[in-house]
Amino acid sequence: MNEVESWLRRWAGRLDQGGEAELDARANVGMFRTRRLLGTLCPRDVEQVREIVASAVPGVSLYPLSTGHNWGLGSREPVHDGAVVLDLRRLNRVRLLDLEAGAAVVEPGVTQGRLAQLLCGSPYMLNVTASSAHTSIIGNAVERGVGLRRQRCEDVAGLEVVLADGELVRLGSWPDADGRVVPYRHEVGPALMPLFAQSNLGVVTAAVIRLLPRPRALRLVRLTFGAARLAAAVDELRDCRAQRLVSGVLKIYQRPDGEECVAYCCVDGDPGLAAVACGLLLRRAADSGLFDDVRVLEDPVPGLTGGLGDGLERGPERGLRGLERGPESGLSADDEQLAEQLRRCLGGDPSCNELVLERWFGTRSDGIDANPGGAGYLFFLPLLPFRGEAVARARVLVREVGEETGTRWHPTVNAISCDVIDLAVSCRFPASAATSAHRALDLLHRRFAEHGWRPYRLDIDHMSAGGPPEVLRRLKDAFDPAGVLARGRYER
Ligand SMILES: Cc1cc2nc3c(=O)[nH]c(=O)nc-3n(C[C@H](O)[C@H](O)[C@H](O)COP(=O)(O)OP(=O)(O)OC[C@H]3O[C@@H](n4cnc5c(N)ncnc54)[C@H](O)[C@@H]3O)c2cc1C
C-alpha cells in the first residue's frame, strides 16, 4: 500500500458512519467519462475538513463538492483521474438567519429548498435557481450559477474558507460575536472572495448569503412571438428591462421543434408600482406589433401565503396554484407547468422544480445521475451581448451544430443584466447518441468562440481559466503550493 492509500485508509477509519462514501460504479447524467477516484470522504464538520486538508500527504488531490448536482457539466466527477472527493453534504447547518439584516449563514450541505422553506412567510426570500430544491446554495454560488433574480455570486456577502494548509479564514462581511452582520458584498481593499469562485484555491465551508426583500406583488408577463422576429423582440425586451419595467432574469425559450418563442418577464414590487409597470409593458408590447400573444399571470401575495409548507417532499398534487388551467388558459400542460415554476421561483419558492425534473427525466433529483431511461443531459453556457442580432445568430449556430451531429439543443436566453445574456444551451439525448452529443458540445465551444462568445461556466471536459496563465500559476503557488486542491478545476 502506498502513502496515499494508507492516508486514505486512516481517514476512512477515523470518520464515523457515513463518512466514507462507497466507491460504487458511478454514472453521471452528462455521460462524461467516469474519472478514476481514489476514494470519497464525507467529513462531519469544519474541524474535520481542516484536518483532512492539513494532513494530506503528497499525491493527494482533494476535490470538494457540496451536494454534487452539477448536472450537465459533470455532476460529481472531478476534472482529472486520481482525486479523492471531499463531499461536504454533511456540513448542513444554517448557522444564522437574520431577518432584520436580510442575511443567512449557511454551510455547503444546505439546500436552496431548505433555506427557502425557512424563509416562508417572512419578509425575505432566497434568490433560487430553476434546478432541484435539493441543490446546494454554496455549490451553485461558487460556480457563479444563475438564479431567477440574479447571478448567485451576487448573493454572497461573506465566505469561510479552509486553505490548502488547513488554515480557516473568514472573508467579507462576517457576523460579529453577537451575530450582527451588515451584508455588504465587497471587501475593504483588494477583493479576496472572488478568488474562491470557479477556482481551486480553497474549500468553502460556509457563506453569508444576502436575501432579497420579498415583493408585495408579482406578475409574470408571458409574450409569444415567431422566431423570425427574434432579433427585434430581444431588442424591444432589452429596452423594457433597461427602463426598469422588468425585474429579475428575463427568460426567452426557443422551442426546439417549432418557430414559436416565449418570453417571460417579471414585474414586481409595491402593488401600485407593479400595476403601473405592467400596464406600461403591455402597452409597449401592443405598440411594437411584435408579439402574437401577451398574457399576465398574477400572484397576489408572492410566497407569503405559505406556499412552500412541506412541499419539498410532496408530489404532483401540488399542481398549478392560481393559474388558469386547461382549455380556458389556452396554454399547453408544459407551458402551464413552466409558467408556474417560474412564478414560484421568482417568489423564492423552488419546490415545484422537482416536478419539472421528474417530468423530464422520469425521476427525482437523487436518481438523475443514474441516467434513467438511458437519457443524458448536457449544458453549454456561453455569454452573449444582450442584442437581438447576437441572439438570432446564436440560434442559427445551435441549429447548425445540431443538424451536423444529429442532436437537438435548446437555447434559452437568461438576461442577467441590461447588457449580458447567459444563453443556457441544453441537450437531452439517448445513451446511443452520447458520442454525437459530446461532439456537438465540442463544436459549440469552437463555433461560439469564433464569434468571441465564450462560456461563463465550464464542464469537466472543457475546463480552462480565462485569466493570464502566469498570474493564475502564481496564485496557485501562493495558496496551494503542493497542489492539494481540485487539480484541473478552472486551471490553465
Ligand atoms: C433541469 C435543470 C435546471 C437547472 N437550472 C439551473 C439554474 O437555473 N441555474 C443554475 O445555475 N444551474 C442550473 N442547473 C445546473 C445545476 O443543477 C445547478 O447549478 C446545481 O446547483 C449545481 O449542483 P450543486 O448545487 O449540487 O453544486 P456542486 O455540484 O456541489 O458544486 C458545483 C462545483 O463547485 C465546486 N464546489 C462545490 N462546493 C464547493 C466548496 N464547498 N468549496 C469549493 N468548491 C466547491 C466543485 O468543483 C463542484 O463540482 C440546472 C440543471 C438542470 C438539470
The ligand as a Gaussian input file, in Angstrom:
#p B3LYP/6-31G(d) Opt

LIG

0 1
 C      -33.278000      20.979000     -15.405000
 C      -32.089000      21.690000     -14.829000
 C      -32.210000      23.031000     -14.488000
 C      -31.103000      23.728000     -13.978000
 N      -31.250000      25.041000     -13.665000
 C      -30.193000      25.760000     -13.238000
 C      -30.327000      27.158000     -12.976000
 O      -31.406000      27.753000     -13.077000
 N      -29.220000      27.838000     -12.596000
 C      -28.025000      27.226000     -12.436000
 O      -27.058000      27.898000     -12.078000
 N      -27.878000      25.896000     -12.660000
 C      -28.924000      25.146000     -13.055000
 N      -28.782000      23.785000     -13.291000
 C      -27.437000      23.137000     -13.113000
 C      -27.150000      22.505000     -11.717000
 O      -28.100000      21.542000     -11.376000
 C      -27.049000      23.563000     -10.607000
 O      -26.134000      24.553000     -10.958000
 C      -26.662000      22.986000      -9.235000
 O      -26.891000      23.971000      -8.250000
 C      -25.182000      22.553000      -9.109000
 O      -25.079000      21.496000      -8.185000
 P      -24.772000      21.661000      -6.625000
 O      -25.544000      22.827000      -6.126000
 O      -25.007000      20.348000      -6.000000
 O      -23.244000      22.070000      -6.602000
 P      -21.978000      21.063000      -6.564000
 O      -22.114000      20.085000      -7.651000
 O      -21.769000      20.535000      -5.200000
 O      -20.818000      22.124000      -6.846000
 C      -20.507000      22.577000      -8.126000
 C      -18.976000      22.634000      -8.265000
 O      -18.464000      23.655000      -7.405000
 C      -17.288000      23.215000      -6.711000
 N      -17.584000      23.255000      -5.271000
 C      -18.754000      22.842000      -4.716000
 N      -18.735000      23.065000      -3.396000
 C      -17.549000      23.608000      -3.102000
 C      -16.963000      24.052000      -1.887000
 N      -17.648000      23.979000      -0.740000
 N      -15.714000      24.570000      -1.922000
 C      -15.041000      24.654000      -3.105000
 N      -15.554000      24.242000      -4.285000
 C      -16.796000      23.725000      -4.297000
 C      -16.987000      21.798000      -7.205000
 O      -15.992000      21.827000      -8.199000
 C      -18.297000      21.340000      -7.823000
 O      -18.095000      20.489000      -8.924000
 C      -29.861000      23.054000     -13.788000
 C      -29.771000      21.697000     -14.107000
 C      -30.865000      21.032000     -14.638000
 C      -30.726000      19.574000     -14.985000

